[in-house]
């Protein structure tokens, strides 16, 4: 369990068993939650290994093998480069929620005004043969339509971590 300091960081694991670092910053009417995937291997290591394998294949293989290996290499590089590494929520009481996702090549950001968030809850979601939990905002737009906005969909923390994050978000939203 996280202690009662206004700025705190702790190591958890997500539903896939990967380590994630959760950082919570609180101040008067401000809440910042950052979840980072804990990666040990750098991009340079992947590039070095891939170039080493490719150079060995160019020396000792034919065109079909090189083509197959290039397809696999590009697929692994694509997966590695397009993975979201960090998700962040910045909440200011009475103003709104800024939700960011950062990857190696792509960043995304959305803003949700404080007034349209009706509820914050932990939602059970069934994916394939698993039940996972996601922190979710229930929002209502100007037309009166309800919309669910799931949080931390890339880092996917386990329930023990989500309970702490939920408590922080609900405390600020009251």
N, C-alpha and C positions, 0 to 999 in steps of 0.2 A: 504494500500500500504506500502511496506517496505521502510524504510528510506535509506539515501545514505551512511551509514556506511559500511566499508569493511566487517565486520562480523555482521550478523544480523539473528535474529530468530523471527518467527511469527507463530501464531496459525491459521490454516485453517481447513476446513473440506473436506473430500473426497466425492466421488459420492454416497457413502452409508450412509453419515451423520456422520461418525466417525471423531473424532478430530485427526488431524495430525499436527506435529510440523515440520516446514520447517526452516532449518538453511543454510544460504548461506555465504561462506567464500571466499573472493577475495583477491588476492595479485597480484603482477606484473606477468602476464602470468599464473596464477594459479586460478582455480575455484573449489570449493568444495560445492556440494549441497547434503544435507542429509534430507531425509523425514522419520520421525518416527511416527508410530501409537501411539497415546496417550492412553495407557491402564491404567485403574485404579485398576483392580483386579490382584493380583499377582498369580503366579503359585501355591504358597503354600496355598492360599485360596481355589483354585480349588481342590487341593489334599485333603485338610482337609474336604471340603464338600462332595467330592466323597467317602472318607473313612467313613465318618459319615453315609451317606445313605447306603453304602454297609454293614456296621456293623448292622444297624437296619434291613435290609432285611434278613441278615443271621439269625437273631433271630426269626423273625416272618413270614417267607415266605417258599414256597416250591421251588423245583428245577427249575420248568419252569419260575417262576417269577424271580428267581435269574439269570438264564441264559439270559432272556430278558433284565434285568437291566444291567447286565455285558456288553452285546452288546452295549447298549446305552452309558454306561460309557466309554467304549473303543473308541467308535466313537467320542464322545465329546472330550476325551483326545487327540485323533489323530488330530482332527481339531484344537484344541487349541495348540498343540505342533508343528504342521507343518505350522502354519501361519507365513508368512513373516512379521516382525515387523518394519524393517528399510531398506530403499533403499538409495544408495549413489552413486554419480557420482563425480569422481575426474578427472579434466581436466587440462592438461598442454599444453599450446599453442605450437604447432609445434611437440609435442610428441604423445599425444593420450588421450584416455578416458578410465578410469577404472570404470566399472559398477559393483557394489556389491549389493547383497541382503542378509540380515541377518534374520534368524529366531531363534527359541529356540533350534532346533536340527540341522538345516542345513544352511549352508552358500554357496553362489555361487558367482562367480566372472568371468567377461570376460574383455578382453582388446581390444579396437578398435584403431588401429593406426590413427593418425591425418590425414595422407595423403589419406586414403581411404574413409573418410567421405565427401560425395559430397554435401549434403544439410541437414539442420536441420529444421524441420517444425512441426506444430501441425496438427495431422491427425484425421479425424473424423472416428470413428469406430462404427459399429452397433453391439450391443450385445443384443440378444433377441429382446425386443421391445424398446430399449433405444439407443440413440446416445450419445457416450462419446467421449472425446478428449484425445489423447495421444501425448506427445512429442516423436518424432521419428527421428532417423538418417537414411538417405539414404546412403548406402555404396556401393562401387564398388570394387570387389576383383581383383586379378591378372588376372583372366580369362575374365574380363570385365562383369561379372554377377552382377546385382543389387540385393541388399538385404535390407529389411526394418528391423531396430532394434528398437522396441518400448521401451520407457523408463517409469519407474515408473508404471509397470503393476500390482503390488500388492498393493501399497498404493493408486493409482488412484486418484490423486488430481483433484479438479474441475478446470474449465477453468480459473477462475480468478487467481489461483495459477500458473497454467501452463503458462500463459502469462508472468508472472514475470520470471519463470525459463527459458522459451524460450528466452526472451530478454537477459538474462545473458549468455546463451550458444551461441547465435548468436554473441553477442558482442565479446566473446573470440575467436570464430571461424573465424572472419573476417581476 
